C-alpha cells in the first residue's frame, strides 16, 4: 500500500477526519464522529461534529501571538492521542496547532468542553507529523513579513509541491515572482488554469477579483476558466484553499517590513531563502537571490525542452522575431551549447524524404515593424505556411521583441485558424509553453488518430511506451522486448505523428515514463483506454532494467519466457558491468541540495525519471551530499533531519552516504573544496562553483536505460571522474567576483 501523500489536500483532510473520529470514541453515547474538516479562506477551519445531540461546528481558529519559545508539539498532560500516534520526541517546531472554539449556545457546555479538549489534543499530535504539513501555522519565529525575493518561501513554507499538491480536482503547478511586491500561483484543473496573485496591501491588479484583504497581503483571482455556476461549489474553490494556506504563513503579531517596490535581500541570502518550491528553479535568471545554492535548472531546461519534440509529419515552423533571433545560434557545432545541461543525450533526427521535411518561414521585425507593429509580416508568413501542400502542422514561435512591442499574436492565429484546417500551435517562449505545446501537438495527433478509418485492434503481444526519449537504448530495449515474445512495441513522445498515436492505442499494456508531464498528458489524452497502465520506474541500471522487464512480461503473460531467457540475455552486459564496477573502488560522487530539494536525488518524478542516488550506488560509487542547514545546529531542524533520513532510506547501504552541512556561499565553497568526491551533480553546463573547488560537474546526459545503456553510463562516469583538469589547475582559477547578480560575497565570510 502506497504511503499517504502529504501534498494531497483532500487526502490530508480525510485522514484528519478519521483521526478526529477515533479521538471521539471514548466519549459516552453512540454515534460521535467527525463529519468533515473544511478550510476557510481566512486561515481558519470548521470541524463539523455529529453525535446524539445532532451536528455542531467547532471553529479551528488562528493561534495566539508567539511566546518567547516555540510551543511544544506534544499534548498537555492528560490528553490522550489517537491509538498508535506518537509525536517525535523532543521536537520543537516553529509552528502552532491553534485553538478550537466550541459552538455558542449549546445545551450541554460540559460535553462541548470535552469534545473541544479531544479535538485540540488530536490536532496538536497530528500536526507534529510531516503528513499534515499543509495544515500547519508556520513562521512562528518571524516578527515581520517582508516582500522581497524570499516572500514566496516564507508564505508557502514548502507546503505546496508542483505537480503533487492537489485540491480536489486542481493541482498546484507553479509559483513565480517577477516583481518584489507580488507573486503568482497557478492551479491546473480539468477546465483550465486558475491563477492567483498575492501582493502587498495597496497593489491594484486591474480587473482581477480581490478574494482576501489581509493586513499583511492581498489575494487576487486573476484568471478562472470555470463557469459561474461551478465556482460556488466548495470542492472547486481553489481560492479558498489558497487563502487558507497563506493566512497560516503569518501570525497576529507579525508586522510588514520594508518597501514593496525595492527588494532588500540583494546583499546576501536570508535564512528563509532556502526553498526551490517558491518559484521556478533557475540557475541563470538575472537577480535570482537563491542562485548561490541552486544546482537544478528547471526554468532553463523547460524552455529548451521543445527542442526534443519531433513531429514526424511535415511541420511549418514560423518564427516571428528580429534578425538576431534568427542568426544568434551558431551552427558550427553539430549540437549547440546551452547554459544548462539537457537531461538526455542529443540524437540527430532521422533523414526524411524532401516532401516530408519541415519548412521554415521567418517574419523579420525591423525598425519599421517595431514602431508600426509586425502583424502584416507575420500574417503573410502564416498564409504562406498554410498554403504549403505538404504541411500538416503549423508551429509559431513568438520571440521577445514582438512581445515587448505588443504584437497580438493570439488574434492573428485565431483569424488564420478560421481560414485553414491545418492545426496551428503557438509555441511561445514562456515557462508554461513546453507542456502547453506538448499537449496541443499530441491532442492534434490524437484527434486525427481517433477518427482514423482503419483503427488497429488491441494485440496481446503489443505494448505501448509513452515519454521515453529517443536514443541508442531504444533499439536495445526493443530487442530485449522482442526476445521476450513482445513483437509489437510502439514509442510515443517526443516524436509525434498520427500513425504513432494509432499504434499506441493498439497496445495491450501501457508503460509511462515516470515523469509528471508524461503522466498528465496520458491522463488527458488516453484516459479512455481500458488497457492497464503499469506502475514501473524507468530501466536505469541492471536492477531496474530487470525489474522493468519482469513487470511488463508479467502483465503480458510472458513471465516464464522471462525466467528462462533472462540469464542468457543479461550475461554479457552483466559481466562487463561488474568488471567496470570493480574499477570504481573508493571513488565518490557528490550533490548539493536544500532540505526541500533533497528528494530530487531519489524520487524519479523529481529528476526527469532518474533515481540518481540509488543508481549511483548500484554503479559502485560512494556518495557525498552537501545539505543546506538554516540553523547553526543542524540537529535542531526537523526539516534537515527529515531530508537526511530520506537520503539514507533510499540506499541499500546507507553507510556509503556522507552528509555535510553548509549555510552560506562561503561555507558551500569550503565544503565543495574539502569534499573527497571529484564529480558533483550540476545542471549548469559551466559551473564555476565546482571548477573553483577543483570539481568536475556531471548531469543526466551521461545515463542511458537498458543493459548496454547501464554499461555505457558507467564507462562515461568513470572516464569523467578520472579527468584531472579542474583539480590539477584549481589554483589558477580566480574566485568569482560575485556568486549571482546582486549577490556579493560579504567580507565577514
N, C-alpha and C positions, 0 to 999 in steps of 0.2 A: 504494500500500500504506500502510495506516494506521501511524503511528509506534507503537512499543511503549508500553503504558500502565504507568508505574512503580507504580501502585496495585493492579495485578492480581498478587497474591502468587504464584499458580500460574504465571503467565507469567514473573514475575521469576525464580522458581526454575528454570523450564525454560530461560530464556536463560542463567542462570549455569551450568547443567549443560552446555549446549553450549559455553560458553567454557572450562570445565574440560576437556572432551574435546579441544578444539582445543589447549589448552596441553600435553596429554599426548602429542600427536602426535610430537614429536621423540625420544621415548624409544625405545630399541631394543626390538624384539619387536612382534608383531602383537596387535591387539585391545585395546590400552589405551584405556579410555574411562571417563567418569563416568556412573554409572547414575542417581543421584539426589542431591539435597541435601534433607535432612529436618530442619526446625527442631524444637527441643525446647522444652518449657515453661520450662526454666530459663535460656533465653537462649543455649544452645549449639546446635550443629547437627552432624548427621552427614553426611559426604561419602563416599558409597559408590562405590568404585573397583573396576573389574574389569580383569584383564589375564591374561597367560599363567599366572600362579600362582593364579588364582581371585579371588574377591571379598575386599575388605578395607575396613574402615570407618575413615576418618580423622576425628578429632574436631576440630571448629572450636570452640574454647573461648574463654572470656572473656579480654579483653586485660589486660595488666599495669596497675598503677596509673599514672595520667598523670604525665608528666615536667613540668618547668617550662615547656617549649614543646610545642605540639601536634606529633604525629608527622607527617612529610611524607606526602603522598598518593602520591608517586612511588615505584616499587620500588627496591630497593637495586641497586648496580652489578652488572651481570652477569645480572640477572633479565630475561628476555625476555617481554614481554606478548604476548597473542594478536595475530594479524595485524590491522592496522587499528585497534588500540585504543591511543589515546594520551591519558593523563590531562591535564587542564588545566594549563598551565604556571604555576608559582608558587602553586598552590592549597594553602592550609594550613588544612584544616577542623578542627573541634573533635571529630572522631570518629576511631576507630581500627579497622583491619580485624581485629584479634585475632590469635590464634595457632592453628596447626594442629599437632596431636599425632598422630604415626603410630600404628598399632596395635601393641600389645606382642606380643613373641614371634614376629615374622616371621622366616622363614628367611634372608632377604636384607636386612639392615638398610641396605645401601648403596642398594638400589632404593627402599626406604621413604623414605630421606632425599631421594633425587632427586624422588620423587613429592611429598613434603612441600614441597620448595622450589618446584616448579612450581605447586602448588595455592596456596601462600602468595602468590606473585607475582601470580597471576591474581586472587585475592581483593583484593589491595591495589589493583591497577589498576582493577578493576571497580567497587569501592566508591567510587572517586574521581568516578564519574559519577552524576548525579541519577537515572538509570534504576534504580539499586539503592539508593535512599534508604531503602527499607523494611527493608533488612538491616543497616544501619549500627549500630554502637555510637556513641551521641551523648553530648552533655553532658560531654565530657572536661574542659571548663573550669570546671565547677561543683564546689565542695568539699562541698556539703551539699544534701540534698533537704528541701524544706520543704512541708508540706501546708497550702496556702492556696488562694486563687482562681487561682493560676498553675500548680498542680501538674499539671493536665491537659496544659498546653502543654509542660511540661518532660519528662514521661514519654513523651508521644506524639511530640513534636518534629516535627509536621507530616507524620508518616509514614502517617497514616490520613486518608482523604478521604471524607466522607459520600457514599454512592451510587456511589463508584468503587472503593474498596478491597475487593478480592474475595479470599476464602479459599476456593477451590474453589466450592462451591455456596452460600456465605454471603457477604453483602455488608454491610459496615460501614454502619450507619445514623446513629448519633449518639453523642456523648459529652456527658454532662450532669453537673452538680455542684450539689447543693442544700445540702450541708454541707461544712465545711472538711476533715473527717477522712476523707472518701471521695468517690469519683465513680463513675459508671456508664458502661458500654459496651454498646451494643446491636448485634447482628449479625442481619440478616434472612436467613432461609433458606426453602426450599420447604415446610418443616413448621412454620414459625413463627419467633418471635424467640428467640434465645439471648441472655440478659442476664448480664453480668459486673459485678462490683463490685470496685473497687480501694480499699483502705483502709489506714490506718496499722496497724502491728502492735498487737494487743491489742483491736481493734474486733471485736465479735461480731455476726454477722448472722443470728441465729435458726436456721432450718432450712437455710440456704444451705450449699452444699458448699465446703469450703476446698480449692482447687486447688493453690495455691502459697504457701508460707510463706517469704518472703524477709525478710531482716533489716531492710529499709527499707520494705516494703509487703507486704500480703497480697492474694491474688487469690481472689475467691469466685465461684462459679457460683450465681446467684440464680434463674434460670429457664431451662429447657431442654425444649422440647416433643418432642424426638426420643425414640423408644422405646429402652429399654436396649440392645437388640441392635445398634443402629446407632451408639451413642455410642462403641463400641470401635473403630470404623473411623477410621484416621488421617486420611483426607481430610475427615472431618466434624468433626474436633476443633478447633473454634474456640478452645476453652480453651487448647490447646497453642500456637496462634499468638499469642493474647493475652499469655500469659506470656513467650513468646519476645520479643515486641516490647517489653514493659515492662522486662524484665531488661536489654535493650540501651539503655535510657534512663538507667542508673545504672552505676557502676563500683566496684571493690573499695574504693577509699579514700574514697568518698563517705559522709558521715555524715547522720544525721537531725536536723533542727534545728527548734526551736520547739514550741509546744504544739499538739496536734492539734485541740483544740476552739476555738482562737481564731485567726482569720485575722490575719496580721501584715502584709498588703500594702495596708492601707486608706489609708495616708497618701499614697502616691504610687506609680505603676506601676513595676514592676521591669523589668529588661532582658528577662526571659523572657516577660513578659505581652504578647506581640505577635501571637499567632495567633488566628484566628477559628475554627479547627477543633477546639479543645479542648473547646468547649461550644457549645450553641446560641447563635448570634449574636443578641444582644439589645441594643437601644438604650434600653430603658426599665426593665429589671428592676432592682429596688432592690438596691444594694450591688455591682453589677457593676463590677469594677475595670478592665475593658477598655473601658468606655463612652466614654472620652475620645477614642479613635481609631476607634470603630466608626460607620460611616455606613450599614450594612446592617441591616435589621430582620427577619431570618428568623423569629425567635420570634414577633413580633407579627403578621407577615403570614400565617404558617402558621396561627395561632389564628383569624385572621379570614377565612381562605380559604373556609370553608364558606358565607360569605355570598354567594358566587358560584354555589353549587350550586342548580340548579332542577330538581326532579323534575316533569316535565310532567304526571304523573298525580296525582290528589288525594292530599295528604300531611296527616297529622295531626301537628301539632307539639305535643309535650308538654313543658312547662317545669316543672322541679322546683326551686323556689328561694324565697327570701324576696321580700317585696314590692319591695324596692329593685331586685332583678334584673329585675323586670317593668317598672318605671317609670323606670329611671335614664336610658335613652337618649332624648334629645329628638327629637320628631317635627316640630319647627318648620321644619326644612330638608328638602328632597327627598332629600338624601344626608347621613347622619350623619357627623360629623367624627371621625376616628380619629387616634391618635398617629402611626401610620406611614402612609406613602403606599402605597396599594394599587397593584400594578403595571399594572392595566388600568383603563380608564375605566368608570365606573359606567353600567350600562344598566338602565333600569326593565323589569321583567318584563312580558310581553305580557298584556293583559287576557283573562281566560278566563271561560267560562260559569259561572254560580253553582254548578252541580253539580260542576264540575271544579276549584274553588278549594280552597286549603288551609284546614284548620281548626286552631284553636289551643286547647289545653287547658292550664290552669295549675293546678299543685298548690302552693298557697301554704304556706310554713312560718312559723308564728307562734311565740310563746314556748312554747306547749304542745308543738308538734312538735319544737322544739329540744331539749326535755328528754326527751320520751317517744318521739321518732322520728316521721318523716313517712311511714312505709310505707303506712299506711291511706289517707292522702290521695293519694299517688302511685298506688296500686293502683286507686283509684276513677277517677282521670283516665285511666289506661291502659285500663280497662274501657270507659269512655265513648268513647274514641278507637277502640277495636276494634269497638264496636257500630255506629259510623257506617257506613251502607251505601255511601257514596261513597268512603270512604278506601281507598287501595290500599297505602299505606306509612305506618308509624308511626315518627317520629323523636323520640327522647327526649334532652333536654338537661339534664344534671345539673350544677347550678351549685355555687358554692363552699361555701355553708353546709351543704348536705346531706353533702358530703364531710367537713367538719370534725366534724359530729355523728355520722358513721358510718352513714348510711342505706345499706342493702345493695341498691343499685340492680340489680346484676347478677342477684341471686336473684329479684327481682321480675320483671325482664324475662324470665328463663328460665321462671318459672311461667306468665306470661301467654302466652309463645310456644307453650307446650304446649296452650293453650286456643283459639288463633286461627291461621288460615292466613295472616294478613297479616304480611309481614316487618317486624321491629322493628329499627331502627338506633339504637344507643346513641351519640349524638353528644356525647361527653364533651368537656371543655374542656382536656384535656391537650395537650401539644405534638404527641403522636403522632396525635391524633384526626382531623385533616383527611384524611390519607392513609388511615387505617383506615376512616373513614366513607365516603370516596370509594369505596374498594374494596368495602365492604359494599353500598352502594347500586347500584353498577354490577354487582356479582355477582347481585343480585336481578333486575335488569333482564335480564341475560344469561341467567339461569336460565329466566325466563319466555319470552324470545325464542327460546331454543334449542328449546323444546318447542311453539313456535307451530304451529298446524295448517296454516298457509299460508306455508311458508318461501319467500323470494324467491330466484329463480335469479340467479347472478352475471352481470352485464351488462358488455359490453366498453366501454360508454360511461359507466359509473358509477364514481365514485371516492369513497373514504371518508376523512374527515378527523377525527382524534381530538385533543382537547385545545385547539382554537382557541377562545379566549374570545369571547363574544358582543360585538357592536359594529357600528357602521355599515359597517365594512370587510367584514363577512361577505357582505352583499348585493353589494358591489362585486367581491369575489373570485368569488362565484358567477356574476356577469355575465361576468367575464373568462373563466372556465372554459367557460361555455355558448357564448360566442363562438368558442371553440376546439373546438366539437363535443362537449364533455363535458356530456351532457344531464342526468345524474342525479348530484347531489353531496349527500352526507349529512354533517352535522356532529354529532359526539357529544362531550359534555362541554364546558362544565359542565352543560348541560341533559341530563337523563336521562329515558328512557321506553322501554317495551318495543318500540314500533314503531321508535324511533330505533335501537335495537340491531339489530333485524331489517334495517333499511335499511343499516346499516353493514356487515353481513355480506355484502351483495349487491354490494359494490364490487369492481372488477377489480384495483385497486391501493389500498394504504393509505398515508396520509401522516400521520405522528405529529408533533405539535408537539414541538420539541426541548427537552424538559424531562424530568428523570429520573422524576418522578411519572407522567407520561403513558406513558413507555416501560415502566415497571414494571407499570402497570395493563394495558397492551396485552399484555405477555408473559404475564401471569397469566390474562387473560380471553379473549384472542383468539389464543392461541398455536396453536390448532388450524387456523386459516385457512391455506389454501395460496396465497392471493393475495400478491404481493410487497409488501414494506414499503419505501418509497422513502426513501433516506438524503439528505434535503434539509433545509436550515435553514428558518427562518420568513421570509416575504417582507417584511422591513422595508427600505424604501428602494427606489429604482428598480432597482439592480443585482441585489439579492437577489430582487426580485419577478420580474424577467425569468428569472433562473436557476431559480427555483421553478417557473415555468410551463414552462420548457424541459424540466426533468426529468420533470414529470408528462405532458406531451404526448409526450415520447419513449417513456415506458413504456406509453402507451395507443395508440401508432401514429398520433399526430396531429402529428408533427414538421413535415411540410410545411405543414400548415394554420397552425402557429405562425409559421413563417418568412414566410409570405405575409401574415398578418393582423397581426402584432405592430407593424410601424411605424405603421399607422393607429390601432391600439388605444392606443398609448402617446403619440401625437403631442401631444395637448392637455395632458395632465398633465406631460409632459417639458418642454414649453415653459414652463408655469407654474413648474415646479420650478426650472429654470435661471434664470428671472427673479428668483425669491426668493433663490436661492443667490448671485446677483450682489450682493444687498444685504447678505450676511453680511460680506463684506470681510475685515477683520482681527479680527473678533470671535472670542472664545475661550470655551471652557467647561472646567470642571475636575472633578476627582475626588480623593478621599483614600482610600488603600489601605495595607495592610501587604504584605510580601513574599508571604505565603500567600494573601491575598485579591486580589492583583493580577489573576489570571486571570479574575476575575469580569467585568472590563471588556472581555474579548474572547471568552470561552467562553459560548456561548448557554445551555448547560445550567446554568451557574452563576448566570445572571441572568434567570431566567424566560423564556428563549428569545430574548433580545435580545443581539446582538453590539454593545455600546454604542460602543466607540471606533471600529471601522470604520464604523458608522452615522453617528456624528458627523462623521467625516472626509468621508463622502460628502455630508453636508449642508453642508459647506464650512467648518466651524469649526476653529480652532486648538485645541490640547489642552494643558492644564496638569494634571499628575498630581503629587500630594504623596505620597511613599513613605516609610514608616517605616523608618529605618535604626537598628539596635540598637547600632551601634558608632560612635564619633566619625568614623571614616573609612569612608564607605560602600563605597569600592572594596575594602576588606578583607573584605567579607561576600559570600560566594558566593551566598547566598540573595537578597540585594539585587540583585546583578548579574544573576542569572537572572530575577528579576522584571522588571527594567528591559528586559532583552533580549526577554522575551516581549511586553511592551507595545509595543516598537518593531517587532517582527516581524509584528504583526497589521495594520500600516498599510501602505498602498501608498507613502506618502510619510512616512517616519519623521521628517523634519525638521519636520513640523507639531507634534511632541510635545516638550514641555518637562517634564523630571522634576526635582523639587526634593525635598529630604530634611528630615524632622523626627524628633525623638527624645523629645519631652516635650510636655505640654499647652501650655506657654508657646511653644515653638518652632512648634508647629502653629498656634497663634493668629497668630503673627507671619507665618508662611508664607502663611496664608489672606489676611491683610490685604494682603500685598505682591504676591500673585498677580495678573497682569494680567486674568484672566478675571472676569466678572461673575456667571456661573452656575456652581454647583457641585452635583454629583450627591449627593443625600442622600435616604434613605428615611424620614427623620424629617420629619413634616409641618411642625413649627415648630422649626427647628434654630437655637438661639441661638448656636452656634459660628459659623454662617455670617452671621447678622444682625449680630452684634457686629463681624464683619470687613467688613461692607458688601457681603456677597454674598447672592444670591438662590438658594434651593435649587430643584432640579427633580428629577423622578422619571420612571419609565417610563410614568406615566399620560399623558404628552404624546404618546406614539408610537402610531401605528396602522400596520397592514400594508396592502399593496397600493399601486397607483399614486396614487390620490386620497389614500390614507392618508399616503403619503410627503409629499405637498404640505401636508396639514393639519398633520403633525408639524413640518415646517419653519416653517410660519406660527406655530404656538404657541411654538416655541423662540425665534424672532426676537422675538415680542411680549414674552415673558418677559425676554429678555436686555435689551430696551430699557427695561424698567420700572425707574425710578431710585430707588424708595423707600428701600431699605436703604443704598445708597451715598450717598444725599443726606442721610440723617438718622443716620448712624453715630455721630456724636459725642454724640447724645442717648440712645443705648442704653447703659445701665450694664453693666459687665462682670459676669459671673456670680460669685456668691459661692462656688460650688463647681461643678466640672465633672461630678460624679456623686455620689450619696450616699456619704459616707465617703471621698471622694477630693478632698481640699482641695488647692488650688494652693499650693505651697511659696513661702516668701519669697525664696529664692535664685534663683528663676526670673524 
